Amino acid sequence: MAIDPTTLRTELESLTRELSQLLRGAGTPRDNPDAQPAAGMLAAAIEALDMRLGETDVQVERMIRDRPIVATASAFALGLAVGLLLRRT
């Protein structure tokens, strides 16, 4: 199963928006009854993000093991590109 970068980006942006909304609500006083459910929702969102990133990590590792030469060449090319960009600035 290949990683679809567009889907992954969309899911991460969605989680980021949800976490931002939850964090804005997390600054409420402790006697507010909505504060506890917001903390639970925040914990659930963080756990979901952790699981998704763990799955992605396994998929990336599998792709690297399947094609080590391509992965090494890609990392080298990316390193050169970043090095050239940083040198110019």
Secondary structure, 3 states (H helix, E strand, C coil): CCCCHHHHHHHHHHHHHHHHHHHHHHCCCCCCCCHHHHHHHHHHHHHHHHHHHHHHHHHHHHHHHHCHHHHHHHHHHHHHHHHHHHHHC
